[in-house]
Every structure is written in C-alpha cells, then in structure tokens.
Amino acid sequence: MDNETSTGHVTRKAVLRAALAAGIAAPTVLMGVPALARTLTAGEAAPPLTPECDDGDDPTVPQTEGPYFKPNSPLRNSLLESGTTGVRLTVSGYVFGLACRPIAGALLDFWQADTNGAYDNTGFRFRGHQFTDAQGAFKLTTIVPGLYPGRTRHLHVKVQAPGRPVLTSQLYFPGEPRNNTDTIFDARLLMSVRDAGGAKEAAFDFVLNVPQNPGPSPTATPTTQPPGGSWAAGTAYRAGDRVTYGGPAYVCLQAHTGQVGWEPPNVPALWRAV
C-alpha cells in the first residue's frame, strides 16, 4: 500500500510508521507534522488507498478466503524451506486500529501459491502464522507467488486483533498485467514493492475495525484476568494441548504463547471448545 495520497500528502499512518521505526512515541510526532514526502516517479499515479488511519476511517477491505485455506499452520515468519525456489520476497508492515494506534499481538496467517502457481493442500508449504510485536509490526519472508489460473499474483492473509473478529483479505503486486482482468483484484490492497538486488521488498499496513482512544502506548489493551482454569498468560502452548477457562475445556489449534487478550473464548483461530 502506498504511503501518499493522490494529492501528494503523506498519510497520518505513514508518519506513525516512521515514528515507530525511529522509536518515537506516536502521538508526539503527530503534533504539527506536515509529513515525510515520498517522490512519485514520472507518470506514476497513486492508486486508491486502504484507509489512511485517521479516526473514523473504515478498515482494510476484506476479500474472499478462496478454496485453499487450511487451519493449524505452523508458527513462523519465514515460509522458506530447504529447496525453495523462486524470487525471494520480504513483506513488512504494521497492524493499526481505527485511531492509528499499533496493535500488539495481532495474529496474521499467510498462505500462497508456489512459484508454479500451485497450492500445497496436503502439507503446509507456503503457509504460516505469526504475531505482531510490541510495536504492532510484522515481517514475512517468502517468495513471489506464481500465477494461479484465472488470477493475478496475490498473497492470502487473515488478520485478527486480540478478542476481535478475523479480517480475511488478499494482497496484490503493482504493475501486474493480470490486475486489469482479475475480477477480484482491488487496488486498495496493493502493496508497495521495490527491487532489492535479485529479491523484492514489499510493505503493507493493515487497519482493523478496532475502536481505540488515542494514547501514547502502542500496546494492546489488556483485558481482565482469567476467571479460573488452567489457561495462563505467558505459557507456551502446542497444538493439541488442552486447558480449561472459566469452566469449559478447550484444545489448542495452533502453537503460540498465551497472552492477555488471547483467552480461549476470544480467539477461535487458536482454541476450540471441547
């Protein structure tokens, strides 16, 4: 996603990204800041943007899950394995709420086609999930996906803030010829992509439908402590582990470390009642 509006003004969220990268408190840099400009290349037109993260904006647009999603993907931020072929791709960005505050501990589950356009539906090649860090940042290391019949190049993703609904969407590459013929393609979901030697680097920021009050801390809003049971924040859980929480029992679906806000009833992507 681009960081600049069609009028040439950098978005409020772009300033926040720069501040987080520099370790500056987010509200501080927003006081009287005109913006950090990015120069458009000759003839380049800025595409429609995912919301600029001003208070009250709509969240990142959802898209169809498609037929190849699989739960229980491995916890990992690199989808590269031994023998992986293809152009290396790094995707980085942040997950924000509606008030432009980063969301720590947000779950991102990625899946994609291999360099030949095929999905692994028996194992978990090019599938994996991760969590945003304390600054709301994520980073995915993978390859540029091949062309699946009838589609343009794309990455699939599910994003969920602690205790909130899941956003299912797709990310796209600028300059792809099939962007013009793919009936699902949405320019608001374009990543910013640049060449990096023989690899590519991409950036995209998600805006989730999470109400927030502006404040200095980019951490997730804590919830109340568990009302009894064996589940505990800070515990490393593996797929298949069983816990109790407030009476009911749950089985773990994906390996993760428990944290406040990820109690079993709040995250069906991680826990299933038994």
C-alpha positions as CSV (number, residue, x, y, z in Angstrom):
1,M,0.0,0.0,0.0
2,D,1.3,3.5,-0.9
3,N,2.1,6.0,1.8
4,E,1.0,9.0,-0.1
5,T,-2.5,10.3,-1.1
6,S,-3.4,11.4,-4.6
7,T,-2.9,15.0,-3.5
8,G,0.7,14.3,-2.6
9,H,0.3,14.4,1.2
10,V,1.7,11.6,3.2
11,T,-0.9,9.8,5.3
12,R,-1.0,10.1,9.1
13,K,-0.3,6.4,9.3
14,A,2.9,6.8,7.3
15,V,4.1,9.3,9.9
16,L,3.3,6.8,12.6
17,R,5.2,4.1,10.8
18,A,8.3,6.3,10.6
19,A,7.9,7.2,14.2
20,L,7.7,3.6,15.3
21,A,10.7,2.7,13.3
22,A,12.7,5.5,14.9
23,G,11.4,4.6,18.4
24,I,9.5,7.9,18.9
25,A,6.2,8.0,20.8
26,A,3.4,8.1,18.2
27,P,1.3,11.0,19.4
28,T,4.4,13.2,19.8
29,V,5.3,13.0,16.1
30,L,1.7,13.9,15.0
31,M,1.8,17.4,16.6
32,G,2.3,19.9,13.8
33,V,3.8,17.4,11.4
34,P,3.3,18.2,7.7
35,A,4.6,14.7,6.6
36,L,7.6,12.9,5.3
37,A,7.3,13.1,1.5
38,R,7.8,10.3,-1.0
39,T,8.5,11.3,-4.6
40,L,6.3,9.7,-7.2
41,T,8.1,8.6,-10.3
42,A,7.3,10.3,-13.6
43,G,3.8,9.4,-14.8
44,E,3.0,7.4,-11.7
45,A,-0.5,7.8,-10.4
46,A,-1.2,7.0,-6.7
47,P,-3.7,4.1,-6.5
48,P,-6.8,4.2,-4.2
49,L,-5.6,3.6,-0.7
50,T,-6.5,1.4,2.1
51,P,-7.9,3.9,4.8
52,E,-5.4,6.5,5.9
53,C,-5.9,5.6,9.5
54,D,-7.5,8.9,10.5
55,D,-10.0,8.5,13.3
56,G,-13.3,7.1,12.0
57,D,-12.0,5.6,8.7
58,D,-13.1,2.3,7.5
59,P,-10.8,-0.7,8.0
60,T,-8.8,-2.5,5.3
61,V,-11.2,-4.1,2.9
62,P,-11.9,-7.8,3.2
63,Q,-11.8,-10.3,0.3
64,T,-12.8,-13.9,-0.3
65,E,-10.9,-16.6,1.5
66,G,-10.7,-18.8,-1.6
67,P,-10.7,-22.6,-1.6
68,Y,-7.3,-23.3,-0.2
69,F,-7.2,-22.0,3.4
70,K,-6.0,-24.6,6.0
71,P,-6.1,-24.1,9.7
72,N,-3.3,-25.1,12.1
73,S,-0.5,-23.6,10.0
74,P,3.0,-23.5,11.6
75,L,4.1,-20.6,13.8
76,R,6.8,-19.0,11.6
77,N,7.6,-15.7,9.9
78,S,9.6,-17.3,7.1
79,L,7.9,-19.6,4.6
80,L,11.2,-20.6,3.0
81,E,12.2,-24.3,3.3
82,S,15.1,-26.4,2.1
83,G,15.0,-26.5,-1.7
84,T,12.6,-23.5,-2.0
85,T,12.8,-21.9,-5.5
86,G,11.6,-18.5,-6.7
87,V,12.2,-14.8,-6.3
88,R,12.7,-14.0,-2.6
89,L,10.1,-11.6,-1.2
90,T,10.0,-9.8,2.2
91,V,6.7,-8.3,3.3
92,S,6.7,-6.0,6.3
93,G,4.3,-3.5,7.9
94,Y,2.1,-2.7,10.8
95,V,-1.3,-3.6,12.1
96,F,-3.3,-0.5,13.3
97,G,-6.7,0.1,14.9
98,L,-9.1,2.9,13.9
99,A,-7.3,5.6,15.9
100,C,-3.9,4.8,14.2
101,R,-2.5,3.1,17.3
102,P,-0.5,-0.1,16.6
103,I,-1.9,-3.4,17.8
104,A,0.5,-5.7,19.6
105,G,-0.1,-9.4,19.5
106,A,-2.3,-9.4,16.4
107,L,-2.4,-12.7,14.6
108,L,-1.5,-12.9,10.9
109,D,-2.0,-16.1,9.0
110,F,-0.5,-16.1,5.4
111,W,-0.9,-18.7,2.6
112,Q,0.0,-18.6,-1.1
113,A,0.8,-20.5,-4.3
114,D,4.4,-21.6,-5.0
115,T,6.4,-20.3,-7.9
116,N,4.5,-22.5,-10.3
117,G,1.1,-21.2,-9.1
118,A,0.2,-24.4,-7.1
119,Y,-1.1,-24.6,-3.5
120,D,0.0,-27.3,-1.1
121,N,-3.2,-28.8,0.1
122,T,-1.7,-31.8,1.8
123,G,1.0,-30.1,3.9
124,F,1.9,-26.6,4.9
125,R,4.4,-25.4,2.3
126,F,4.0,-21.6,1.9
127,R,1.7,-21.4,4.9
128,G,2.4,-20.0,8.3
129,H,1.1,-17.6,11.0
130,Q,2.8,-15.1,13.3
131,F,2.0,-12.3,15.7
132,T,2.8,-8.6,15.6
133,D,5.5,-7.4,18.1
134,A,5.1,-4.8,20.8
135,Q,5.2,-2.1,18.2
136,G,2.4,-3.7,16.0
137,A,5.0,-4.7,13.4
138,F,5.2,-7.9,11.3
139,K,7.6,-9.3,8.8
140,L,7.1,-12.2,6.3
141,T,9.9,-13.9,4.3
142,T,8.6,-15.9,1.4
143,I,8.8,-15.9,-2.5
144,V,6.8,-14.1,-5.1
145,P,3.9,-16.4,-5.8
146,G,3.3,-17.9,-9.3
147,L,0.2,-17.2,-11.4
148,Y,-2.8,-19.3,-10.4
149,P,-5.2,-19.9,-13.4
150,G,-7.6,-17.0,-13.7
151,R,-6.0,-14.9,-11.1
152,T,-3.3,-12.2,-10.8
153,R,-0.4,-12.6,-8.4
154,H,-1.6,-12.4,-4.8
155,L,-1.0,-13.4,-1.1
156,H,-3.8,-14.6,1.1
157,V,-4.0,-13.4,4.7
158,K,-6.1,-13.5,7.8
159,V,-5.6,-10.8,10.5
160,Q,-7.1,-10.8,14.0
161,A,-6.6,-8.4,16.9
162,P,-6.9,-9.9,20.4
163,G,-10.6,-10.7,21.1
164,R,-11.8,-9.2,17.8
165,P,-13.3,-10.6,14.5
166,V,-11.0,-12.0,11.8
167,L,-10.2,-9.9,8.7
168,T,-9.7,-12.1,5.6
169,S,-8.2,-10.4,2.7
170,Q,-5.6,-10.6,-0.1
171,L,-2.5,-8.5,-1.0
172,Y,-1.5,-7.6,-4.6
173,F,1.5,-6.6,-6.6
174,P,1.6,-3.3,-8.6
175,G,2.3,-3.5,-12.4
176,E,0.9,-7.0,-12.9
177,P,-0.8,-7.3,-16.3
178,R,-3.5,-9.5,-14.8
179,N,-4.5,-6.9,-12.3
180,N,-6.6,-5.5,-15.2
181,T,-8.5,-8.7,-15.8
182,D,-8.8,-10.3,-12.4
183,T,-12.4,-9.8,-11.2
184,I,-11.4,-10.0,-7.6
185,F,-8.4,-7.5,-7.7
186,D,-8.8,-4.4,-5.6
187,A,-6.3,-1.6,-5.9
188,R,-6.8,-0.6,-2.3
189,L,-4.9,-3.8,-1.4
190,L,-1.8,-3.1,-3.5
191,M,1.5,-3.5,-1.7
192,S,4.4,-1.1,-2.2
193,V,7.0,-3.2,-3.9
194,R,10.6,-2.4,-4.8
195,D,13.6,-4.4,-6.2
196,A,16.3,-5.4,-3.7
197,G,19.1,-7.0,-5.8
198,G,17.7,-10.2,-7.0
199,A,14.9,-10.2,-4.5
200,K,11.9,-7.9,-3.8
201,E,10.8,-6.0,-0.7
202,A,7.1,-5.1,-0.1
203,A,5.2,-3.1,2.5
204,F,1.6,-3.0,3.6
205,D,-0.2,-1.8,6.7
206,F,-3.5,-3.2,7.9
207,V,-6.2,-1.1,9.5
208,L,-8.5,-3.3,11.6
209,N,-12.0,-2.4,12.8
210,V,-10.8,-2.0,16.4
211,P,-12.0,1.1,18.3
212,Q,-9.2,2.9,20.0
213,N,-8.7,6.0,22.1
214,P,-5.6,8.0,21.1
215,G,-2.8,7.5,23.6
216,P,1.0,7.2,23.9
217,S,1.3,3.5,24.3
218,P,1.3,1.2,21.2
219,T,0.5,-1.9,23.2
220,A,-2.7,-4.0,23.2
221,T,-5.5,-3.0,25.6
222,P,-5.4,-5.6,28.4
223,T,-8.5,-7.4,29.5
224,T,-9.5,-8.9,32.8
225,Q,-7.6,-11.9,34.2
226,P,-8.9,-15.4,33.6
227,P,-11.9,-16.3,35.7
228,G,-10.3,-19.5,36.9
229,G,-9.0,-22.5,35.0
230,S,-5.7,-23.9,33.8
231,W,-5.1,-21.4,30.9
232,A,-2.4,-18.9,31.8
233,A,-0.8,-15.9,30.0
234,G,2.9,-16.5,29.3
235,T,2.5,-20.2,28.8
236,A,3.8,-21.7,25.5
237,Y,1.1,-23.9,24.1
238,R,1.4,-26.6,21.4
239,A,-1.3,-27.8,19.0
240,G,-3.3,-30.4,20.8
241,D,-2.8,-29.0,24.4
242,R,-5.9,-28.9,26.5
243,V,-6.8,-26.2,29.0
244,T,-9.8,-25.0,31.0
245,Y,-11.0,-21.4,31.2
246,G,-13.9,-20.2,33.2
247,G,-15.3,-23.8,33.3
248,P,-15.3,-25.0,29.7
249,A,-12.4,-27.0,28.2
250,Y,-10.5,-26.1,25.1
251,V,-8.0,-27.7,22.7
252,C,-5.1,-25.7,21.2
253,L,-5.3,-25.4,17.4
254,Q,-2.0,-23.6,16.7
255,A,1.2,-23.3,18.7
256,H,1.5,-19.9,20.4
257,T,2.4,-18.2,23.7
258,G,-0.7,-17.2,25.7
259,Q,-1.1,-13.6,26.5
260,V,-3.8,-11.3,28.0
261,G,-6.4,-10.8,25.3
262,W,-5.9,-14.2,23.8
263,E,-8.1,-16.1,26.3
264,P,-9.6,-19.3,24.7
265,P,-13.1,-17.9,24.2
266,N,-11.8,-14.8,22.4
267,V,-9.6,-16.5,19.7
268,P,-11.3,-19.3,17.8
269,A,-8.3,-19.4,15.5
270,L,-6.2,-20.7,18.4
271,W,-8.6,-22.6,20.6
272,R,-11.7,-24.8,20.1
273,A,-14.1,-25.7,22.8
274,V,-14.3,-29.5,23.5
